[in-house]
Every structure is written in C-alpha cells, then in structure tokens.
Amino acid sequence: MVAILSRSVGGYMRGMVVTSICGGFLAFIGFMFIGHPYAALMAIFTGIMHLVPVVGPWVSAAIATVLGFMFSPMLALWTLVVTMVAQNVTDNVISPKVMQSSVQVHPIMSLTALVIGSALMGPIGMIIAIPLCAALKGIFVYYFENETGRQLVAYDGAVFKGTPYRDTEGNPVAAYDALGDDTFIYESELIGNETAPEAQAMPKPELDNPWIKLSGLQPDATGFFKNPFAKDDDTSSDDDTKTGIDGSMDDSDSK
C-alpha cells in the first residue's frame, strides 16, 4: 500500500516537472516570436508558476502581460495570446500524455479526476486529484488480481493499460501490475528486496501497421519491403513454361 502511494505521488511530481519545462519552452518560443523584451525571464517564470495549479498560470500570464504593456498595448495583447495558447497546449495536450506515462493513468481518467477534484475541493482537489486517482487505480488492480487471480493490466487496455507481469508459473503478479514498474520495489527501501516476487514482463505484441497494408508493401524475410509491381521469379518461369507448351502445340497443329 505504501509503495503504491509513493509510486503515484513520485510519478505525479516527475510529470509536473516535465510539463512545467514543456510549458516554459513553449512560452519562450512564443515570446521570442512576438519580440517580448523579457522572453527568457518570463518563460522561466511561466514554467515555475505552472507547478502551482490553477493560480500559477494566471499569475505568470498577468505579469508577462503587464510587462508587455509597458512597451506597447499591442505587445501586451500578443503576450496574453501567447500565454493562453502555451497554457492550453500544455494542459490539454502535453500534460495528459505525460501523466499517462508517469503515473500510469489514462488521460480520460486524469481529466475526470481533475474535474471531480475541482468540484469537490477546489484548487486543493485539483492538486491531489491525479495522484489520488493513480493510487486508487493501483490499489484496485492489486486487490482485484490477488482475489481473482486474473490479470487486469494489458498492453491494449483502455483504462488499465500497462505492462503485465507474470511469475515463473504464469500467474499474474499483482504488486508489479499495481505499481506499473518492476524496478520500483528494488530501487526503493519501502519493501525488502528479499520479499520482492520474481516476475517477468510479458512480451509486447507486434501491432500491424495499417499504412503498410494500404500501400501494399510488406516486408520479406530479410526485413526489406517487397515491390508489389515486380513479378516473382516463379511467376515468370511459369509464364515461360506455359508459352513454350503453347508454342509446341501450335507447331504440331501447323504440321
């Protein structure tokens, strides 16, 4: 239980740092494009304030806009546009993808948790929504697999998407499936290494590429793509044989 909570909170913090860096980088590109005199400083401030949910992005946008207004109203307007675009791209595009990999939570679950947390507890609820959702998901996976013996996590899972682990006898390992990581137990001191179960990640299935199928190009045994318009050697030899037989028949008929 403690390991699941620690993994969820730690993954959430790492995800927040990554999204903050991405948000600051996007803001820097936008500020440089519009010619903001404090582009680098405001980009760093935007990335730092992104760590503060709800209030932080608005504070950074307001300060950057005020500084832009000191030079021209048009620069202030474009500064506001840049900050809004950077924040929306970070929150709605980058953040769900990062959180999915860092806390093993589907983007739809992340957005749902944020909405529920904001409605129940306001800004505090938004802060704890994603790590709490990840912890509840891990606890559910752990108890479900322990009680039923069925593996809930799968590579192509919609809600419980992740890496499935099994022991030497082919049984699912609930601890690894709940954590979504087989190295966390060994690298942390929350659980003794001597009690860690032996498990191995299931091989990831090879997914067919639909674009390759549509193009008609399929790789051969050597890994190279085969030209669909080229005739096979067997086909050409069959055609030559057929032509020879027909020719001999024509000669016999003519005689």
C-alpha positions in Angstrom: 0.0 0.0 0.0 2.8 2.4 1.0 4.7 1.5 -2.2 1.6 2.2 -4.4 1.1 5.6 -2.8 4.8 6.5 -3.0 4.9 5.5 -6.7 1.8 7.5 -7.5 3.0 10.7 -5.7 6.5 10.4 -7.1 5.3 9.8 -10.6 3.0 12.8 -10.4 5.8 15.1 -9.2 8.0 14.0 -12.1 5.2 14.5 -14.5 4.6 18.1 -13.2 8.2 18.9 -13.6 8.2 17.7 -17.2 5.0 19.5 -18.1 6.4 22.7 -16.5 9.5 22.6 -18.6 7.5 22.0 -21.7 5.2 24.9 -20.8 8.1 27.2 -20.2 9.7 26.2 -23.5 6.5 26.8 -25.5 6.1 30.2 -23.8 9.8 31.1 -24.7 9.2 30.3 -28.3 6.1 32.4 -28.4 7.7 35.3 -26.5 10.7 35.3 -28.9 8.3 35.3 -31.9 6.4 38.4 -30.8 9.6 40.1 -29.6 8.9 40.3 -25.9 11.9 42.0 -24.2 11.9 39.6 -21.2 11.3 36.4 -23.2 13.7 34.2 -21.3 12.8 35.6 -17.9 9.1 35.3 -18.4 9.5 31.8 -19.9 11.3 30.6 -16.8 8.7 32.3 -14.5 5.9 30.6 -16.5 7.5 27.2 -16.1 7.9 27.7 -12.4 4.4 29.0 -11.8 3.0 26.1 -13.7 3.8 24.0 -10.7 1.2 25.9 -8.8 -2.2 24.6 -10.0 -5.0 26.9 -11.1 -3.5 30.2 -9.7 0.1 29.9 -11.0 -0.5 30.1 -14.8 -2.8 33.1 -14.3 -0.2 34.9 -12.2 2.5 34.3 -14.8 0.3 35.4 -17.6 -0.7 38.6 -15.8 2.9 39.6 -15.0 4.1 38.9 -18.6 1.2 40.9 -20.0 1.8 43.9 -17.7 5.5 43.9 -18.6 4.5 43.9 -22.3 2.0 46.7 -21.8 4.9 48.9 -20.5 6.2 48.8 -24.1 3.0 48.8 -26.1 -0.6 47.8 -25.8 -0.3 45.6 -28.9 2.7 43.7 -27.3 0.6 43.2 -24.2 -2.3 41.7 -26.3 0.1 39.3 -28.1 1.7 38.4 -24.8 -1.7 37.4 -23.4 -2.4 35.3 -26.5 0.9 33.5 -26.3 0.5 32.7 -22.6 -3.1 31.4 -23.2 -2.0 29.2 -26.1 1.0 27.8 -24.3 -1.1 27.0 -21.2 -3.8 25.3 -23.2 -1.4 23.2 -25.2 0.5 22.2 -22.0 -2.6 21.4 -20.0 -4.8 19.7 -22.7 -2.2 18.1 -25.0 1.1 17.5 -23.2 0.0 17.0 -19.6 -2.4 14.1 -20.2 0.2 12.2 -22.2 3.0 12.8 -19.7 0.7 11.9 -16.8 -0.3 8.7 -18.5 3.3 7.5 -18.6 4.4 8.9 -15.3 1.5 7.8 -13.1 0.1 5.1 -15.4 -3.3 6.9 -15.6 -5.3 7.2 -18.8 -5.8 10.8 -20.0 -9.6 10.5 -19.7 -9.2 9.3 -16.1 -6.9 12.3 -15.4 -9.3 14.8 -16.8 -12.2 13.2 -14.9 -10.2 13.2 -11.7 -9.4 16.9 -12.2 -13.0 17.9 -12.8 -14.2 15.9 -9.8 -11.4 17.2 -7.5 -12.1 20.8 -8.6 -15.8 20.5 -7.9 -15.4 18.9 -4.5 -12.3 20.7 -3.0 -11.4 23.5 -5.4 -7.7 24.1 -6.1 -6.6 21.7 -3.4 -8.7 19.0 -5.0 -7.0 19.6 -8.4 -3.6 19.2 -6.7 -4.4 15.8 -5.2 -6.8 14.6 -7.9 -4.3 12.8 -10.2 -2.0 11.2 -7.6 -5.1 10.1 -5.6 -6.6 8.6 -8.8 -3.4 6.8 -9.6 -3.2 5.4 -6.1 -6.9 4.2 -6.1 -6.3 2.6 -9.5 -3.2 0.8 -8.2 -5.0 -0.4 -5.1 -7.9 -1.7 -7.1 -5.6 -3.6 -9.5 -3.7 -5.1 -6.6 -6.7 -6.4 -4.7 -8.6 -7.5 -7.9 -5.7 -9.6 -9.1 -5.0 -11.0 -5.7 -8.6 -12.0 -5.1 -9.5 -13.3 -8.6 -6.1 -14.5 -9.9 -7.0 -12.8 -13.2 -4.7 -10.2 -14.9 -6.4 -6.9 -15.3 -3.5 -4.9 -16.8 -2.9 -5.3 -20.5 -0.9 -3.6 -23.3 -4.0 -2.7 -25.2 -6.2 -2.0 -22.2 -8.4 1.1 -22.3 -8.5 2.0 -18.6 -6.0 -0.4 -17.1 -3.3 0.0 -19.8 0.2 -1.0 -18.8 2.8 -3.7 -18.8 1.5 -7.1 -17.5 3.9 -9.1 -15.3 3.8 -12.8 -14.6 5.8 -15.2 -12.4 7.6 -18.3 -13.4 4.3 -20.3 -13.2 2.4 -17.9 -15.5 0.4 -16.3 -12.7 -0.1 -12.5 -12.7 2.0 -10.6 -10.1 -0.4 -8.1 -8.6 2.4 -6.0 -6.9 4.1 -5.2 -10.2 0.9 -4.7 -12.1 -0.4 -2.3 -9.5 2.9 -0.3 -9.5 3.3 -0.4 -13.2 7.0 -0.8 -12.7 9.2 -3.8 -11.9 12.2 -1.7 -10.8 10.5 0.4 -8.2 10.5 -2.3 -5.5 14.2 -3.0 -5.9 15.2 0.7 -6.0 13.1 1.8 -3.1 13.6 0.9 0.6 9.9 0.6 1.3 9.9 -3.1 0.6 12.7 -5.5 1.4 14.4 -6.9 -1.7 14.2 -10.4 -0.2 10.4 -10.3 -0.2 10.1 -9.0 -3.8 8.4 -11.6 -6.0 10.2 -12.9 -9.1 8.3 -11.8 -12.2 8.9 -11.1 -15.9 7.2 -8.6 -18.2 5.1 -10.2 -20.9 6.3 -9.7 -24.4 4.7 -6.8 -26.2 2.7 -7.9 -29.2 3.7 -6.6 -32.6 1.0 -4.3 -33.9 0.2 -4.3 -37.6 0.8 -1.0 -39.4 -2.4 -0.2 -41.4 -0.5 2.3 -43.6 1.8 -0.5 -44.8 -1.2 -2.7 -45.6 -2.9 0.1 -47.5 0.3 0.8 -49.5 0.6 -2.9 -50.4 4.2 -3.0 -49.2 5.0 -6.0 -47.0 8.5 -6.8 -45.6 10.0 -10.1 -46.6 12.1 -12.4 -44.5 15.2 -10.1 -44.8 13.2 -7.1 -43.5 13.2 -5.3 -46.8 9.9 -4.2 -48.4 8.8 -6.1 -51.4 7.8 -4.2 -54.6 4.1 -5.2 -55.3 4.5 -4.4 -59.0 7.6 -6.6 -59.6 6.9 -10.1 -60.9 8.1 -13.1 -58.9 10.7 -15.5 -60.4 8.3 -18.3 -60.0 5.6 -16.5 -61.9 7.9 -15.6 -64.7 9.1 -19.1 -65.0 5.6 -20.4 -65.1 4.7 -18.0 -67.8 7.7 -19.1 -69.9 6.8 -22.7 -69.5 3.2 -22.1 -70.5 4.4 -20.1 -73.5 6.7 -23.0 -74.5 3.9 -25.6 -74.2 1.6 -23.4 -76.2 4.2 -22.9 -78.9 4.8 -26.6 -79.3 1.2 -27.2 -79.6 0.9 -24.6 -82.2 3.8 -26.2 -84.2 2.2 -29.6 -84.1 -1.1 -28.1 -85.3 0.6 -26.3 -88.1 2.3 -29.6 -89.2 
